[in-house]
């Protein structure tokens, strides 16, 4: 299978031919935006999981407000999507749809009807091409090696100039994670509004934000890749709490 040259082509490939890494843990493959900071203090992230080992494919948008509060929108059951690992640090809700539209191969529009309008312009740079080559070339054993992945974070920091990055660590709900981007593009420009509020220009936060050991990049990065998390163990990990009435907006352990 040929290597796609544009972010749209890469997303089409991982959607049409999703391949999960092998293992008996909880595994995901897909694409999205690792994180994008706005100078006013907001942050957005996108996860489009085209195949998972624990449930159906889904889409999710993460939003950090200027006061540091995180909220996640997901198109499937929270216990089978991002809140499974991050609900200790974020509120969440299920939404009927998260729409994606590619006006051309390097422009993406993300929309949650009545909530979010988000436009992104993506481009390759010498640094993203180098990181893409490294990520694509990693053998299976290296992709499951915490020491190897921990070494990649400090290496990526000066190359991508995106602040602190970690490819392995612990999520807020205590599961261990490993993230392996196999293709990366820079977010060259973006505009977004949440419920009619313009988030303003993109730019690094005064203080880099994180969810557990997962650091949100200070410069926006679009990715294609895989992730894995520890299999859920109720004796070790925090469970997602979904109220009986189904209203998940405030469903966070207290």
ABEGO torsion letter per residue (X at the ends): XBBBABAAAAAAAAAABBBBBBEABBBBBEBEBAEBBBAAGBBBBBBBBABBAAEBBBBBBBBBBAAGBBBBBBABBAAABAAAAAAAABBBBBBABBBBBBABAABBBBBBBGABBBBBBBBBBAAAAAAAAAAAABBAAAAABAAAAAAAAAAAAAAAGAEBBBABEBBAAGBBBBBBBABBBBBABBBBBBGGBBAEBBEBBABBBBBEABBBBABBBBBBEBBBBBBBBAAABBBBBBBAAGBAAABBBX
